Structure formats: C-alpha cells, structure tokens
Amino acid sequence: MKYDGKHYRIDFEDLERKLAHPQTTMMVLCNPHNPVGKIWEEQDLLEIGELCLRHHVVVVSDEIHCDLTDPGYEYIPFASVSDVCAQNSITCTSASKAFNLAGLQAAAVVIPSETLRQNMERGLNSNEIAEPNAFAIEGMTAAFLEGEEWLDELRNYLAQNKKIAAEFLIEEIPNIKLVSSHATYLLWLDCSKVLGDATELCSYIRNETGLYLAAGSKYKGNGNHFMRMNIACPAKRLEEALKRLKEGVRAYEKWSVEQC
C-alpha cells in the first residue's frame, strides 16, 4: 500500500508484480484493514479479484473486523462484488472481535467454490481444528442472531471514543497525527514528526507510563513511523491513556535530544 500523508491506497502495480511471482499462490486480504482501519471500495476489491484470477492466486479474505464499522459506514464483503471474486476466495470471519468472544475459539469460513471448499474442509479436519465446543456454537449463534442492538450501541460508543482521541491529539499532541479510518477499534497513529524511532517510542512510553501501544514496525512497510492504539475501552480509561501518551511523548522527545 501507499501512504500519501493522509490516506492509504493500494499500489496495484506493485501488487501485480507480487502476484505474478511463480511461488505466489495465495493472497491474504484484510477487509476492513487492520491496522489502518480502511474500508476497501468496491472497485478496489474488483481489481484485486481480477488480478488474482489472472495470476492463479486464491484470495483469503480476513473479515473479522467486518461488524466494527463507524455508524453510517458499511464494509463490502470481498466475495459479494463479483462471481470471479466469489469463486476464487475463502472468507474468514468470527464474532470474536465485535462481540468480545475470542475465548470461545470459534470462527466461520465461507467458501462458494466447491473445489476450494473440499480442499479447505480436508485441511481443517485433518488436524481436528474444525470442531468447536458447545459453548462456542451457542455463543456465536446468540451474537449473530440477537446482538444487533448491542452491536449498534457499541459502534456508537467506539465512534465517540475515536472523536475523543482525535480531538485530544489535535489539541494536546499535534506532532502525532491520527490516520482517518471508518472501521475497527484500532487507531493508526502517524509519529513521523516525533523525534526518534516509533518502536523505541512505544517501548519508552510503556516503561515510563505503563501505557502499552503496538509498534507499527510489526506491520512492515512504513510501519516504523506508526503506533497502533486500541480504544475498545471505557471513555474514562481512554482519557487516562491519552494523558499518559502525552506525557510519554514529551518525555521521550526530551530524552532523545539528551542522547544526541
């Protein structure tokens, strides 16, 4: 992907070069994207589907954050945009993110193609991992069939948390920029204007303030200039975290200057 200082977009020329490599047989698509929180547009998904078909690459679409869009925004399932995408894809989803049910260890795999479905079924069953427990089945069923009202309230709450964070960063930590997003409960923070290295910054903030942020370097690309922040928490806890972030950034920049 390419970052223009405000938004991310897919570099399709680079993507096609990678898909054309003879050892490339599968592409993992994150839809919506983690960590940048981007909801892919239909045209993006169509082009990915056409390129993967052309180069005989199967798409595994990770859609685990699909229910966590901002109010007024909806994501587009990869398999829904065309028959080409449907027949050349494996969609993975779960209630674990949106409904906080990760402990149930359950997920769903949707595969329209009979050939791909048979291959996937054989792979899953060979290691006996496609055998969810009784609590998992009941929990996921309840979440998807009866959790709509709760989920809507959650989406509104997360949107308000995003607003709190965005306003705080602008007013209190202007050298950290929030990348605009419309999905997930994760914030992608641009730290390119902060002195020093973002990975070192994350470690420093954790040690000095107790605030645990994920270093963007884990996500490759230009991630060494970013941090990821989880805001799926009560607003009061978020406000405390933002205060610690402010204190940590200021102390880190002072410390960085002293090391020169």
Secondary structure, 3 states (H helix, E strand, C coil): CEECCCCEECCHHHHHHHHCCCCCCEEEEECCCCCCCCCCCHHHHHHHHHHHHHCCCEEEEECCCCCCECCCCCCCCHHHCCHHHHHCEEEEECCCCCCCCHHHCCCEEECCCHHHHHHHHHHHHHCCCCCCCHHHHHHHHHHHHHCHHHHHHHHHHHHHHHHHHHHHHHHHCCCCEECCCCECCEEEEECCCCCCCHHHHHHHHHHHHCCCCEEHHHHCCCHHHEEEEECCCCHHHHHHHHHHHHHHHHHHHHHHHHHC
